[in-house]
Every structure is written in structure tokens, then in C-alpha cells.
Amino acid sequence: MSALLPLDGIRVADFTQALSGPYCTMLLADLGADVVKVEMPGRGDDSRHWGPPFVGDTAAYFLAVNRNKLSLELDLRSPAGREAAAALVASSDVVVENWRPGAAARLGLDAVTLTERHPRLIHCSISGFGGDGPPRAGYDQIVQGMSGWMSLTGEGKGEPFKAGVPVGDISSGMFAAHAILAALFKRERTGQGAVVDVAMLDSLVAMLAYQATRFFATGVAPLREGNQHATIAPYGTFVTKDSSLNVCVGNDQQFQRLCVALEAQQLGANPLYQTNSLRLQHRDELTHEVSEVMRTLTSADVLDRLELAGVPAGPIRTLDEVFADEDVQRRGLQLRVDHEQLGQVSVPGGPWRIDDEGVSARLPPPVLGQHTEQILKGLGLSIPEDPRCIPRQDDVDVVAAEREVP
């Protein structure tokens, strides 16, 4: 990577765990921020234990979203822990937390308290239902159901399905990082910090995009369409002689090219299929006819033909096929990092390039408390005999119960 990353010199005090918050702070860390991950003594981020699978004694779940961070063990209920947290916040540009609403205030780490003390601070809270919402945990699947996503996912006559990845956690983490970057830019112009409030429910509702606008336009709630497109045809998944693939016909010209490529000119000549509106009206019949043609061809044959014809199409891959793909490897979407306890581990890469440089794993996901002494010394604090200040087990249970868990 270049010597200077976009967020070099920005410190983030990271009081998050699980997925939404750590994903947000990992994005900031990937951009060069100095992210200090504050973890519960003796246990750490709950996601360290969410397995199998494990790499050594660390869950793959944790490894996925915690690269490029430092780990600081603090008991936020002890005087020493509070003192260290206050010093960390005072040295930071950004604070990110994903406790349930109300928990941060009980710990003295809420937006009102911290921004009054530090006017330049950007305070970001990620929760299930917003800072003014109910104080309950925002589990991803619960929020997918409440946001309408599950009503749109799955076969038309089947049961609703959640998305195959935790989109509520990931999207809220991305939106939080997006808003933090905007707040940092604003601070450069005004000198003032900001309070960022991101909810998982808001994030998924915002992502409804054209589906929500269809509802606003018609007053009719869209239903599940399976792998077909609600407003474009033919557009979806088709079975071939040996597998399945996706074909996405975006306009009338592409449809005609599809018919020629598949040697099915009779479909292109059919008056019922001349425009997208007509094709959509007769989507079931058209999909059946296109499918009947594709079932006589292999996926490789179809893909070759459609690529030559300029018709968008692509294979449906499993993850082993994804990470063996030349483009995925070339774009650095599998990062390999040396971990002092686990050896070499692989984690998902980042999606951007800046000045032709992709994301790098400068630091491996940290061992619990790995940087406690280093950070406390850097804050000018004395190192106690046990810098972790391990709390009683009942305190651990109380703090864990207040966290925002997906």
C-alpha cells in the first residue's frame, strides 16, 4: 500500500462487538485509521466464540471482520477501566459503539456526555432500531423479517427466506462507516464533531430501493419473485443441460440478440415478445420457452454464445469456485495474513482500489488483549499488575446482556 492511507492519523475508539460495529470499524481500519478495539476482559468480543469453524481457538466469524485493529482489554465497570476508556476517547477522533440504547449512558460513553466534553468528536451508535427506538437486541434475521426483505426473498409460492448473508449487519456497518467519513469531512470545514445514529432496520428499509418505490407508486406490496425480475423479462436463472446460470436481458435489442444466439428466432419474431412490457405480461410463457431451448445446451455453450452476442449472462458459483476465479484473485478479494498464533489465515478482501492500491491486511485480527500494555502506555497510564482488571463472572454476564448481538 501507499505510505499514506486516506485515514492515516485518525484514531477510532471501537466499543463494538459481533458484526455490524466491527464491520464498520474494519472498513475504517482498512482506510488507514488507528482502530483500538476495546474488549471484555477474559472473554473479548462474543464473536471470538461463535463457531465452529475455528482456526486454532478463534472463530472464523471473528477473523472475518477484525483485521487491522489493536485489542485493548478493559473492564468498563471498574475505576481503572473507566479511566482508561476516558483517556482513549480523549485521544480519539471517532467513537463507535453498538450497545443497546441506554447502555452507553450507563457507562458514561453516550453521545451527549462525550460530545460535550470533546466537541470535535464523532460519536457513532449502531443499533437494531435506532437510538430513540426500543432497547432490544437487533438480530439480523429479526430485522430482515421486520424490514420486508424476507417477504421479497424466495420462490413466489414458497416460504419467505432470509438472504444468505447477514445483510442487516453488513449494510448498517457500511452505512455507519459512510456517515462517519462524511462527518470527518464536515469537521475539516467546521471544526465541529457530529453524532451518527444508524439502525439496522433503517439500513434494510433504505435498501428496498425500487421495490419500495413500486409500492409507493401502486399501493400494492410487491411479492416474492424467486430468481425472476419483477419488471424485466427474460431476466433470471435458467437451467441448462448440465447446471444453471443467470441471464439478464436489459432491453429489446438484447432480447433479439439472445434469440439469434440461441437459434430461437421464432421467439424474437413472436408479436407477444416485442417489447419489455409485452414480455413481462407473458413472462411465464416466455421463461418456459427460453428454458426449453437452454435445456438442450450446456452452460459453457450458452455462456460462450451470449458473450459473443453481447447478452449479459454468468455462472452460478459456489464459494470454492469464487475464490479460485482469476478475477477474484487478481482483485485481492482473498487476503492472506500471518497471525502469530494461528499461522497464515485468509480473510475476505476489501472492494475498493485507491490510486490503484487495494486493501491490505496490515495487521492480523488481534489476539485478545494483545495491545493492552502498548495502548495504556501510549495514553500515559500506569500498567496495573493485571492490566485486564478481570471482572466477576456476574459482571461479565451483565455487560454481555447489554451488547447489541446479531
RANORDA-V22023 format. One record per residue. RES is the residue in one small letter. SS is DSSP state (H for helix, E for strand, C for the rest). PSI is psi in degrees with one decimal (* if undefined). D_FIRST is the distance of its C-alpha to the first C-alpha in Angstrom with 1 decimal. Layout:
res | ss | psi | d_first
RES | SS | PSI | D_FIRST
RES | SS | PSI | D_FIRST
This chain:
res | ss | psi | d_first
m | C | 159.6 | 0.0
s | C | 155.9 | 3.8
a | C | -36.2 | 6.4
l | C | 114.9 | 8.2
l | C | 158.1 | 7.9
p | C | -34.7 | 11.2
l | C | 18.7 | 13.0
d | C | 134.4 | 12.2
g | C | -7.2 | 15.8
i | C | 126.7 | 17.3
r | E | 137.6 | 19.1
v | E | 121.5 | 20.5
a | E | 111.6 | 23.6
d | E | 103.4 | 23.6
f | E | 34.1 | 27.2
t | C | 163.8 | 26.8
q | C | 178.6 | 27.4
a | C | -113.3 | 28.0
l | C | -51.4 | 25.9
s | H | -50.7 | 26.0
g | H | -50.2 | 24.8
p | H | -32.2 | 22.2
y | H | -42.4 | 20.7
c | H | -51.5 | 20.6
t | H | -27.2 | 19.0
m | H | -40.0 | 16.4
l | H | -41.7 | 15.4
l | H | -39.5 | 15.2
a | H | -40.8 | 13.3
d | H | -29.1 | 10.6
l | C | 3.3 | 10.5
g | C | -3.9 | 10.1
a | C | 149.5 | 13.9
d | E | 99.4 | 15.6
v | E | 120.5 | 17.8
v | E | 111.3 | 20.9
k | E | 112.8 | 22.7
v | E | 125.2 | 26.5
e | E | 152.8 | 28.4
m | C | 128.3 | 32.1
p | C | 137.3 | 33.3
g | C | -16.2 | 34.2
r | C | -43.8 | 33.0
g | C | -165.6 | 29.8
d | C | 130.6 | 28.5
d | H | -32.1 | 31.2
s | H | -12.0 | 28.7
r | H | -22.1 | 28.2
h | H | 4.2 | 31.7
w | C | 83.5 | 31.7
g | C | -176.7 | 32.3
p | C | 166.5 | 33.0
p | C | 152.9 | 30.7
f | E | 150.7 | 29.3
v | E | 110.0 | 26.9
g | C | -125.3 | 28.8
d | C | 15.8 | 30.2
t | E | 130.3 | 27.4
a | E | 141.5 | 27.8
a | H | -32.2 | 25.3
y | H | -48.5 | 25.7
f | H | -42.4 | 24.1
l | H | -28.9 | 21.2
a | H | -29.7 | 20.4
v | C | 22.5 | 19.6
n | C | 21.7 | 18.7
r | C | 162.2 | 15.3
n | C | 28.3 | 13.2
k | E | 158.5 | 16.7
l | E | 146.0 | 19.2
s | E | 126.5 | 22.8
l | E | 119.1 | 25.8
e | E | 123.0 | 29.3
l | C | 136.2 | 31.8
d | C | 103.1 | 35.3
l | C | -4.8 | 35.4
r | C | -4.3 | 39.2
s | C | 152.7 | 39.7
p | H | -42.3 | 40.1
a | H | -39.6 | 37.4
g | H | -40.9 | 35.0
r | H | -40.6 | 35.9
e | H | -44.4 | 35.5
a | H | -40.0 | 32.0
a | H | -41.2 | 31.0
a | H | -40.9 | 32.5
a | H | -39.6 | 30.6
l | H | -45.1 | 27.3
v | H | -42.1 | 28.1
a | H | -26.2 | 29.1
s | C | 1.6 | 25.7
s | C | 155.9 | 23.9
d | C | -28.9 | 23.1
v | E | 139.0 | 23.4
v | E | 132.0 | 25.7
v | E | 129.8 | 25.6
e | E | 151.8 | 28.6
n | C | 41.9 | 30.2
w | E | 164.8 | 33.6
r | C | 150.3 | 36.7
p | C | 131.9 | 38.1
g | C | -28.0 | 40.0
a | H | -40.1 | 38.3
a | H | -39.2 | 35.9
a | H | -39.2 | 38.9
r | H | -24.8 | 40.7
l | C | 0.5 | 37.8
g | C | 22.6 | 37.6
l | C | 23.0 | 34.1
d | C | 165.2 | 35.2
a | H | -42.4 | 34.0
v | H | -49.2 | 37.3
t | H | -47.2 | 37.4
l | H | -38.1 | 33.8
t | H | -25.0 | 33.6
e | H | -39.2 | 36.9
r | H | -33.2 | 35.7
h | C | 86.3 | 32.3
p | C | -21.6 | 32.7
r | C | -1.9 | 29.0
l | C | 141.0 | 27.9
i | E | 118.6 | 26.7
h | E | 123.6 | 28.4
c | E | 127.7 | 27.7
s | E | 129.2 | 30.1
i | E | 128.0 | 29.7
s | E | 177.0 | 33.0
g | C | -40.1 | 35.1
f | C | 16.9 | 37.4
g | C | 157.2 | 36.2
g | C | -25.9 | 37.1
d | C | 11.3 | 40.6
g | C | -174.8 | 41.1
p | C | 143.4 | 42.8
p | C | 60.6 | 41.5
r | C | 158.1 | 40.9
a | C | 141.8 | 38.0
g | C | 80.5 | 36.0
y | C | 138.3 | 35.7
d | H | -47.8 | 33.8
q | H | -36.1 | 36.7
i | H | -45.4 | 39.1
v | H | -34.9 | 37.1
q | H | -40.6 | 36.7
g | H | -43.1 | 40.5
m | H | -25.5 | 41.2
s | C | -9.2 | 38.9
g | C | -8.3 | 40.6
w | H | -42.6 | 37.7
m | H | -24.6 | 39.9
s | H | -16.5 | 42.8
l | H | -4.2 | 40.7
t | C | 127.0 | 39.2
g | C | 175.2 | 41.4
e | C | 149.6 | 44.3
g | C | -40.3 | 46.8
k | C | 6.7 | 49.6
g | C | -167.7 | 47.7
e | C | 154.0 | 46.4
p | C | 148.4 | 43.5
f | C | 148.0 | 40.1
k | C | 158.3 | 37.0
a | C | 154.8 | 33.7
g | C | -10.9 | 32.1
v | C | 156.5 | 29.1
p | C | 78.8 | 29.5
v | H | -28.9 | 29.0
g | H | -44.4 | 30.5
d | H | -49.1 | 28.0
i | H | -45.6 | 24.9
s | H | -40.3 | 26.1
s | H | -35.5 | 27.1
g | H | -41.9 | 23.8
m | H | -45.9 | 22.1
f | H | -36.4 | 24.7
a | H | -45.2 | 24.5
a | H | -40.7 | 20.7
h | H | -48.2 | 21.7
a | H | -36.5 | 24.5
i | H | -43.3 | 22.7
l | H | -41.4 | 20.2
a | H | -39.9 | 23.4
a | H | -38.2 | 25.1
l | H | -39.6 | 22.4
f | H | -43.0 | 22.7
k | H | -39.7 | 26.4
r | H | -33.8 | 26.3
e | H | -30.7 | 24.7
r | H | -30.7 | 27.8
t | H | -19.1 | 30.5
g | C | -0.6 | 29.5
q | C | 142.4 | 30.7
g | C | -165.1 | 29.1
a | E | 161.4 | 29.9
v | E | 122.2 | 31.1
v | E | 127.8 | 29.5
d | E | 112.8 | 31.7
v | E | 131.1 | 30.5
a | E | 142.9 | 32.8
m | H | -42.2 | 32.2
l | H | -46.2 | 35.5
d | H | -41.5 | 34.5
s | H | -45.3 | 31.2
l | H | -35.8 | 33.1
v | H | -40.6 | 35.9
a | H | -32.2 | 33.5
m | C | -2.2 | 32.0
l | C | -25.3 | 35.5
a | H | -119.3 | 35.1
y | H | -23.4 | 37.6
q | H | -42.4 | 39.5
a | H | -40.0 | 40.4
t | H | -33.7 | 41.3
r | H | -42.8 | 43.6
f | H | -43.5 | 45.3
f | H | -36.2 | 45.7
a | H | -32.4 | 47.1
t | H | -21.4 | 49.6
g | C | 4.5 | 50.2
v | C | 125.4 | 49.8
a | C | 125.5 | 47.1
p | C | 150.2 | 45.2
l | C | 172.9 | 45.7
r | C | 138.6 | 43.7
e | C | 6.1 | 43.3
g | C | -135.3 | 41.8
n | C | 8.9 | 39.4
q | C | 157.8 | 41.2
h | C | 142.7 | 40.2
a | C | -24.5 | 42.5
t | C | 3.5 | 42.8
i | C | 140.1 | 41.9
a | C | 144.0 | 43.7
p | C | 136.4 | 43.2
y | E | 105.2 | 39.8
g | E | -155.9 | 39.0
t | E | 133.9 | 39.2
f | E | 141.3 | 41.7
v | E | 131.9 | 43.0
t | C | -169.3 | 43.2
k | C | -29.7 | 45.3
d | C | -6.8 | 42.7
s | C | -154.0 | 40.2
s | E | 156.6 | 39.0
l | E | 169.0 | 36.6
n | E | 134.9 | 35.8
v | E | 129.2 | 37.3
c | E | 98.4 | 36.7
v | C | 112.6 | 39.1
g | C | -13.3 | 38.3
n | C | 176.5 | 41.2
d | H | -36.9 | 44.6
q | H | -41.5 | 43.4
q | H | -35.2 | 41.0
f | H | -43.3 | 43.9
q | H | -39.6 | 46.1
r | H | -36.5 | 43.5
l | H | -46.4 | 43.1
c | H | -41.3 | 46.9
v | H | -43.8 | 47.0
a | H | -35.3 | 44.2
l | C | 3.1 | 46.0
e | C | 43.5 | 49.3
a | C | 53.1 | 50.6
q | H | -22.7 | 51.9
q | H | -29.6 | 54.6
l | H | -40.9 | 52.0
g | H | -26.0 | 50.8
a | H | -11.2 | 54.5
n | C | 122.8 | 55.4
p | H | -20.5 | 56.4
l | H | -10.8 | 55.1
y | H | 20.0 | 51.5
q | C | -25.8 | 51.3
t | C | 162.8 | 49.1
n | H | -38.0 | 46.5
s | H | -43.4 | 49.0
l | H | -43.2 | 51.6
r | H | -36.3 | 49.2
l | H | -38.3 | 48.2
q | H | -33.4 | 51.9
h | C | 34.3 | 52.4
r | H | -42.7 | 49.1
d | H | -45.5 | 50.7
e | H | -42.7 | 52.8
l | H | -45.3 | 50.1
t | H | -41.3 | 47.6
h | H | -44.4 | 50.4
e | H | -42.7 | 51.1
v | H | -40.5 | 47.5
s | H | -39.7 | 47.1
e | H | -36.5 | 50.3
v | H | -44.7 | 48.9
m | H | -28.8 | 45.5
r | C | -14.8 | 47.3
t | C | -4.5 | 48.7
l | C | 154.2 | 45.3
t | C | 159.8 | 42.4
s | H | -40.8 | 39.0
a | H | -40.7 | 37.6
d | H | -46.7 | 40.5
v | H | -46.7 | 40.1
l | H | -41.0 | 36.3
d | H | -46.1 | 37.0
r | H | -44.7 | 39.8
l | H | -32.0 | 38.0
e | H | -44.3 | 34.9
l | H | -32.8 | 37.3
a | H | -8.4 | 39.1
g | C | 32.3 | 36.1
v | C | 123.2 | 36.9
p | C | 126.8 | 33.9
a | E | 157.1 | 34.1
g | E | 158.1 | 32.0
p | E | 165.3 | 32.4
i | C | 111.2 | 32.5
r | C | 154.5 | 30.3
t | C | 165.7 | 30.2
l | H | -30.9 | 26.9
d | H | -34.7 | 27.3
e | H | -36.4 | 27.5
v | H | -51.1 | 24.6
f | C | -3.4 | 22.1
a | C | -8.0 | 23.7
d | C | 137.8 | 23.2
e | H | -41.4 | 21.2
d | H | -41.2 | 19.7
v | H | -42.3 | 18.6
q | H | -43.2 | 17.0
r | H | -35.8 | 15.4
r | C | 4.4 | 13.9
g | C | 34.5 | 12.3
l | C | 1.8 | 15.0
q | E | 109.1 | 15.8
l | E | 135.2 | 13.4
r | E | 127.5 | 14.8
v | E | 141.4 | 14.4
d | E | 123.1 | 16.7
h | E | 133.6 | 19.2
e | C | -23.8 | 21.6
q | C | -31.6 | 24.6
l | C | -3.6 | 24.0
g | E | -152.2 | 22.2
q | E | 127.3 | 19.6
v | E | 152.3 | 19.5
s | E | 140.9 | 18.2
v | E | 158.8 | 17.4
p | E | 142.5 | 17.1
g | C | 179.9 | 13.7
g | C | 158.8 | 13.0
p | C | 2.9 | 14.7
w | C | 160.7 | 12.6
r | E | 133.6 | 10.2
i | E | 122.4 | 9.5
d | C | 41.6 | 9.6
d | C | 18.0 | 9.3
e | E | 129.5 | 5.9
g | E | -179.1 | 7.3
v | C | 139.4 | 7.7
s | C | 153.3 | 6.9
a | C | 86.2 | 9.8
r | C | -35.4 | 9.0
l | C | 141.0 | 12.8
p | C | 161.2 | 15.6
p | C | 131.8 | 18.3
p | C | 152.6 | 20.4
v | C | 145.5 | 23.8
l | C | 123.4 | 26.4
g | C | 12.8 | 26.7
q | C | -33.1 | 24.2
h | C | 16.2 | 23.2
t | H | -52.0 | 26.6
e | H | -43.3 | 27.7
q | H | -44.4 | 24.5
i | H | -44.9 | 24.5
l | H | -41.1 | 28.2
k | H | -40.9 | 28.2
g | H | -26.1 | 25.5
l | C | -0.1 | 27.9
g | C | 20.9 | 30.8
l | C | 147.0 | 32.6
s | C | 153.6 | 34.7
i | C | 113.9 | 33.9
p | C | 166.4 | 36.9
e | C | -40.8 | 38.3
d | C | 94.8 | 36.8
p | C | -14.8 | 33.7
r | C | -20.7 | 33.6
c | C | 58.4 | 37.1
i | C | 125.6 | 37.9
p | C | 170.7 | 40.2
r | C | 157.1 | 43.2
q | H | -34.7 | 42.8
d | H | -31.9 | 44.6
d | H | -39.5 | 42.0
v | H | -44.3 | 39.2
d | H | -39.5 | 41.1
v | H | -46.7 | 41.7
v | H | -42.9 | 38.0
a | H | -36.7 | 36.9
a | H | -21.2 | 39.6
e | H | -9.2 | 38.2
r | E | 157.9 | 34.7
e | C | 113.8 | 33.6
v | C | 136.7 | 33.4
p | C | * | 32.6
